Amino acid sequence: MRLRSGYAPAMQLIHTPTLSLEPQIAAHAEAMFDVLSDPAIYEFENGPPVSLDWLRARFAKLERRHSKDGSELWLNWVIRLPTNELIGYVQASVFGDGRALIAYELGSAHWRRGYGSQAVSAMLRELADRYAVTTHCAVLKQRNFRSRLFLEKLGFVISDPIDHAGYSVEGDEWFMQRAA
């Protein structure tokens, strides 16, 4: 999949029974900074945003919706409750071979309530229906038991190393995938 220069796909607002997934924009950074500063999120990998300005700049870059060379779509949604509160995000990098690499983050106050399953499942349907994704993929630290169990409940399985050729997967990580 090659994109026209400057092309940004029209992302849709996605609704679930109890959530809305809004295309992420730089204006979401302030509310998301608090959510993404939750230390519990980073027990196994990564770290919180270094500053609000850094997060705003990151979100602004992602608003392009594609990589500089046009080889990837960058699709990012914030997760909103009916109370108007933002609780996390879901995202996908979509590649021309029909695969999408997904990620997600929810503030720990919202874990184990079904929000993550609703949000990720809705995104997976959107990726298959609107972006012709045939295989969903995820990379996670092997010790991140919560994400592994979560992804397994959604039908992901740990893949053979040959399946993740071309993806950056470190020795302490799992590559999981599922058919759309």
GUSE-423999 format. One record per residue (C-alpha): residue number from 1; residue in one letter; x, y, z. Coordinates in steps of 0.1 Angstrom, whole numbers. Example, Ala and Ser with C-alpha at 12.3 -4.5 7.8 and 13.67 -1.06 7.14 Angstrom:
BEGIN
[site 1; 'A'; [123; -45; 78]],
[site 2; 'S'; [137; -11; 71]],
//
This chain:
BEGIN
[site 1; 'M'; [0; 0; 0]],
[site 2; 'R'; [15; 33; -11]],
[site 3; 'L'; [-2; 65; -1]],
[site 4; 'R'; [-5; 97; -22]],
[site 5; 'S'; [18; 124; -8]],
[site 6; 'G'; [-1; 143; 19]],
[site 7; 'Y'; [-30; 118; 19]],
[site 8; 'A'; [-46; 113; 53]],
[site 9; 'P'; [-73; 87; 55]],
[site 10; 'A'; [-106; 99; 68]],
[site 11; 'M'; [-109; 82; 102]],
[site 12; 'Q'; [-143; 75; 116]],
[site 13; 'L'; [-157; 80; 151]],
[site 14; 'I'; [-164; 45; 164]],
[site 15; 'H'; [-191; 36; 189]],
[site 16; 'T'; [-194; 6; 212]],
[site 17; 'P'; [-222; 0; 237]],
[site 18; 'T'; [-205; 21; 264]],
[site 19; 'L'; [-175; 39; 247]],
[site 20; 'S'; [-167; 62; 218]],
[site 21; 'L'; [-134; 60; 200]],
[site 22; 'E'; [-125; 94; 186]],
[site 23; 'P'; [-97; 100; 160]],
[site 24; 'Q'; [-68; 113; 182]],
[site 25; 'I'; [-57; 148; 176]],
[site 26; 'A'; [-32; 171; 194]],
[site 27; 'A'; [-61; 188; 213]],
[site 28; 'H'; [-65; 155; 232]],
[site 29; 'A'; [-30; 158; 247]],
[site 30; 'E'; [-39; 177; 279]],
[site 31; 'A'; [-66; 152; 290]],
[site 32; 'M'; [-45; 122; 279]],
[site 33; 'F'; [-14; 134; 297]],
[site 34; 'D'; [-30; 127; 330]],
[site 35; 'V'; [-42; 93; 318]],
[site 36; 'L'; [-8; 83; 304]],
[site 37; 'S'; [10; 95; 335]],
[site 38; 'D'; [-4; 66; 355]],
[site 39; 'P'; [27; 46; 367]],
[site 40; 'A'; [8; 13; 367]],
[site 41; 'I'; [6; 13; 329]],
[site 42; 'Y'; [44; 11; 327]],
[site 43; 'E'; [51; -19; 350]],
[site 44; 'F'; [64; -40; 321]],
[site 45; 'E'; [76; -16; 294]],
[site 46; 'N'; [80; 20; 282]],
[site 47; 'G'; [74; 50; 304]],
[site 48; 'P'; [51; 80; 308]],
[site 49; 'P'; [52; 110; 285]],
[site 50; 'V'; [81; 133; 295]],
[site 51; 'S'; [59; 165; 293]],
[site 52; 'L'; [26; 178; 281]],
[site 53; 'D'; [45; 196; 253]],
[site 54; 'W'; [62; 164; 242]],
[site 55; 'L'; [28; 146; 241]],
[site 56; 'R'; [11; 174; 222]],
[site 57; 'A'; [39; 173; 196]],
[site 58; 'R'; [37; 135; 194]],
[site 59; 'F'; [-1; 136; 188]],
[site 60; 'A'; [4; 164; 162]],
[site 61; 'K'; [28; 142; 143]],
[site 62; 'L'; [4; 113; 144]],
[site 63; 'E'; [-24; 135; 130]],
[site 64; 'R'; [-7; 130; 96]],
[site 65; 'R'; [-22; 95; 97]],
[site 66; 'H'; [7; 81; 77]],
[site 67; 'S'; [45; 76; 78]],
[site 68; 'K'; [67; 101; 60]],
[site 69; 'D'; [74; 76; 32]],
[site 70; 'G'; [38; 67; 28]],
[site 71; 'S'; [43; 30; 36]],
[site 72; 'E'; [22; 29; 68]],
[site 73; 'L'; [-11; 43; 79]],
[site 74; 'W'; [-11; 56; 115]],
[site 75; 'L'; [-45; 52; 130]],
[site 76; 'N'; [-50; 64; 166]],
[site 77; 'W'; [-82; 68; 186]],
[site 78; 'V'; [-87; 81; 221]],
[site 79; 'I'; [-113; 62; 243]],
[site 80; 'R'; [-141; 83; 257]],
[site 81; 'L'; [-167; 72; 283]],
[site 82; 'P'; [-203; 85; 282]],
[site 83; 'T'; [-193; 109; 311]],
[site 84; 'N'; [-169; 126; 286]],
[site 85; 'E'; [-138; 113; 304]],
[site 86; 'L'; [-109; 101; 283]],
[site 87; 'I'; [-95; 68; 297]],
[site 88; 'G'; [-69; 57; 271]],
[site 89; 'Y'; [-62; 50; 235]],
[site 90; 'V'; [-60; 23; 208]],
[site 91; 'Q'; [-38; 25; 178]],
[site 92; 'A'; [-27; 6; 147]],
[site 93; 'S'; [0; 9; 121]],
[site 94; 'V'; [-14; -5; 89]],
[site 95; 'F'; [10; -20; 63]],
[site 96; 'G'; [5; -27; 27]],
[site 97; 'D'; [7; -65; 32]],
[site 98; 'G'; [-27; -66; 49]],
[site 99; 'R'; [-12; -66; 84]],
[site 100; 'A'; [-17; -41; 112]],
[site 101; 'L'; [4; -38; 143]],
[site 102; 'I'; [-18; -27; 172]],
[site 103; 'A'; [-13; -12; 206]],
[site 104; 'Y'; [-35; 1; 235]],
[site 105; 'E'; [-32; 18; 268]],
[site 106; 'L'; [-59; 24; 295]],
[site 107; 'G'; [-55; 41; 328]],
[site 108; 'S'; [-53; 15; 355]],
[site 109; 'A'; [-85; 28; 372]],
[site 110; 'H'; [-104; 14; 342]],
[site 111; 'W'; [-88; -20; 339]],
[site 112; 'R'; [-110; -52; 343]],
[site 113; 'R'; [-142; -34; 334]],
[site 114; 'G'; [-145; -46; 298]],
[site 115; 'Y'; [-135; -12; 283]],
[site 116; 'G'; [-102; -25; 268]],
[site 117; 'S'; [-120; -55; 251]],
[site 118; 'Q'; [-147; -32; 237]],
[site 119; 'A'; [-122; -6; 224]],
[site 120; 'V'; [-97; -30; 209]],
[site 121; 'S'; [-125; -53; 194]],
[site 122; 'A'; [-141; -22; 178]],
[site 123; 'M'; [-108; -11; 164]],
[site 124; 'L'; [-100; -46; 150]],
[site 125; 'R'; [-134; -46; 132]],
[site 126; 'E'; [-127; -11; 118]],
[site 127; 'L'; [-93; -22; 106]],
[site 128; 'A'; [-108; -52; 88]],
[site 129; 'D'; [-138; -35; 74]],
[site 130; 'R'; [-124; -1; 63]],
[site 131; 'Y'; [-87; -7; 59]],
[site 132; 'A'; [-86; -43; 44]],
[site 133; 'V'; [-65; -56; 73]],
[site 134; 'T'; [-64; -94; 72]],
[site 135; 'T'; [-40; -100; 101]],
[site 136; 'H'; [-38; -82; 134]],
[site 137; 'C'; [-4; -83; 152]],
[site 138; 'A'; [9; -71; 186]],
[site 139; 'V'; [43; -71; 202]],
[site 140; 'L'; [46; -73; 240]],
[site 141; 'K'; [71; -81; 267]],
[site 142; 'Q'; [70; -118; 276]],
[site 143; 'R'; [66; -109; 313]],
[site 144; 'N'; [35; -88; 306]],
[site 145; 'F'; [10; -114; 316]],
[site 146; 'R'; [-19; -90; 316]],
[site 147; 'S'; [-15; -81; 280]],
[site 148; 'R'; [-8; -117; 270]],
[site 149; 'L'; [-40; -129; 286]],
[site 150; 'F'; [-60; -100; 272]],
[site 151; 'L'; [-48; -106; 237]],
[site 152; 'E'; [-54; -144; 240]],
[site 153; 'K'; [-91; -136; 250]],
[site 154; 'L'; [-93; -117; 218]],
[site 155; 'G'; [-81; -146; 197]],
[site 156; 'F'; [-44; -137; 194]],
[site 157; 'V'; [-18; -165; 195]],
[site 158; 'I'; [20; -164; 199]],
[site 159; 'S'; [35; -166; 165]],
[site 160; 'D'; [65; -185; 151]],
[site 161; 'P'; [95; -162; 145]],
[site 162; 'I'; [91; -166; 107]],
[site 163; 'D'; [58; -148; 110]],
[site 164; 'H'; [74; -116; 124]],
[site 165; 'A'; [102; -112; 99]],
[site 166; 'G'; [105; -75; 92]],
[site 167; 'Y'; [91; -65; 126]],
[site 168; 'S'; [112; -53; 154]],
[site 169; 'V'; [108; -80; 181]],
[site 170; 'E'; [134; -83; 209]],
[site 171; 'G'; [145; -115; 226]],
[site 172; 'D'; [123; -107; 257]],
[site 173; 'E'; [91; -100; 236]],
[site 174; 'W'; [63; -120; 221]],
[site 175; 'F'; [49; -114; 187]],
[site 176; 'M'; [12; -123; 187]],
[site 177; 'Q'; [-13; -123; 158]],
[site 178; 'R'; [-48; -133; 148]],
[site 179; 'A'; [-66; -135; 115]],
[site 180; 'A'; [-92; -107; 109]],
//
